[in-house]
Amino acid sequence: MVEDSSLEKVHREDIDKRVAVVTGGSLGIGEAVSTRLLGLGWQVHVLARRPEAYSLAGHPSCHLHSVDVRDADALGDAAASINETSGLVDALILCAGVGYPTPLADASREQYAELFDTNVAGTIFAAKAFAPVLRNGLAVVVVVSSIAGRRGYADWSLYCAAKHALEGFVASIRDELRHRRIRVTSIQPGSVDTPSYAHLAPKEKTEFIDPVSVADLMVSAIQLPPQASIEILFVNNAVGDL
Ligand SMILES: NC(=O)c1ccc[n+]([C@@H]2O[C@H](COP(=O)([O-])OP(=O)(O)OC[C@H]3O[C@@H](n4cnc5c(N)ncnc54)[C@H](OP(=O)(O)O)[C@@H]3O)[C@@H](O)[C@H]2O)c1
């Protein structure tokens, strides 16, 4: 096997100034990964509708961008401004999402629009906006999908349909970006204890996964040497589907 020394060189030269963009980086799983990357010395750009909610909003290496991922123009503007201030992006983490049950008898067009525009279009147009500014030979895109992208669940059909659609998108851009040696990971967690489950009592969440554990898996994928790619990370609850 021939060693590709140019890839190793990119990795070594840029290790001290690595740049991450995290959509939905203010709360839950996104908050946990933003915090891990700041701790590793990265510059982290947090995109959310209310990014100031992020617990480390005042960190000197943290940059906040008020963006609704359903607005493709706003995503394009954020990509241009981040590229101007921070240069190329080493990790693009597409985490912004919403989820709730929609029993079929009551499923509405409004729920369909919110679930698909946020989880599917929001991810597609964020990937489109940032793809031109990803660093060739090194960058990793992590898309936060779900166990709902692998299976169907009664009463969750619209969320499951959205996450299944997302998986088709991720599998396609993985091949499309391969020629630039940009790696694309889909992470598919089971139930995670985040603010999206704030309505549940603590005793109902004792088997939920800690968001920091999910963030650690994502950071492992991001930090792999450029020759290796984790394409799918499925992390279920130890007790099985919840
Ligand atoms: N929690 C789980 O059990 C679980 C399991 C599997 C997969 N997931 C997936 O993990 C991702 C994060 O979920 P979470 O549980 O961490 O949720 P969360 O705690 O509710 O956080 C959601 C994040 O997304 C942002 N966001 C939501 N809608 C947005 C929009 N239109 N534009 C920009 N940002 C938006 C939120 O900020 P703003 O509200 O300020 O915009 C927040 O930063 C989602 O894609 C979800 O489907 C979650």
The ligand as a Gaussian input file, in Angstrom:
#p B3LYP/6-31G(d) Opt

LIG

0 1
 N      -32.677000      13.401000      22.095000
 C      -32.778000      12.224000      21.491000
 O      -33.228000      11.224000      22.093000
 C      -32.323000      12.063000      20.072000
 C      -32.149000      10.772000      19.584000
 C      -31.739000      10.589000      18.278000
 C      -31.485000      11.674000      17.480000
 N      -31.667000      12.926000      17.963000
 C      -31.399000      14.051000      17.046000
 O      -30.377000      14.839000      17.617000
 C      -30.513000      16.178000      17.171000
 C      -30.482000      17.099000      18.378000
 O      -31.528000      16.701000      19.245000
 P      -31.549000      17.111000      20.789000
 O      -32.345000      16.084000      21.471000
 O      -30.178000      17.462000      21.238000
 O      -32.482000      18.415000      20.678000
 P      -32.568000      19.735000      21.569000
 O      -31.988000      19.524000      22.903000
 O      -33.993000      20.172000      21.451000
 O      -31.651000      20.743000      20.746000
 C      -31.999000      21.059000      19.421000
 C      -30.985000      22.042000      18.865000
 O      -31.359000      22.316000      17.504000
 C      -31.595000      23.728000      17.356000
 N      -32.660000      23.919000      16.383000
 C      -33.915000      23.385000      16.374000
 N      -34.609000      23.845000      15.318000
 C      -33.769000      24.684000      14.643000
 C      -33.894000      25.494000      13.491000
 N      -35.045000      25.549000      12.798000
 N      -32.843000      26.218000      13.083000
 C      -31.695000      26.191000      13.779000
 N      -31.491000      25.464000      14.865000
 C      -32.535000      24.724000      15.309000
 C      -31.964000      24.202000      18.771000
 O      -31.734000      25.594000      18.981000
 P      -32.903000      26.713000      18.747000
 O      -34.170000      26.128000      19.314000
 O      -32.410000      27.916000      19.469000
 O      -32.972000      26.926000      17.276000
 C      -30.995000      23.363000      19.605000
 O      -29.706000      23.932000      19.564000
 C      -31.830000      16.228000      16.381000
 O      -31.524000      16.149000      15.014000
 C      -32.561000      14.991000      16.844000
 O      -33.453000      14.515000      15.858000
 C      -32.077000      13.156000      19.254000

